[in-house]
Amino acid sequence: MKFFIFFFFIPVFYTNAQIDSIFISDFNDALKVSADFYTSPLQYDSKDWITFSSVVGLTALSTLADKEVKNYSQNNQSKFVNNFLTLINIID
């Protein structure tokens, strides 16, 4: 019986040590990725800045049209689409 208990608890303790080291490794990887994310703009070249500026500019322009698009879609509703979206909400 002592033999069985001895070999039963060794894998449990060994596994716990592995889980701790995996957690620490994952935490360190998350910190590294976060640092890379926040420092990546320092490594942008001109093409990257043009792409970034284009995305920000198009997003800003689309927010200017948001109210008109909302009003248009609210004024031009159809019964079929309303029923279809109600059905989708029931399924979700």
Secondary structure, DSSP 8 states (H G I E B T S, - for coil): -HHHHHHHHHHHHHHHHHHHHHHHHHHHHHHHHHHHHHHGGGG--HHHHHHHHHHHHHHHHHHHTHHHHHHHHHHT--HHHHHHHHHHHHH-
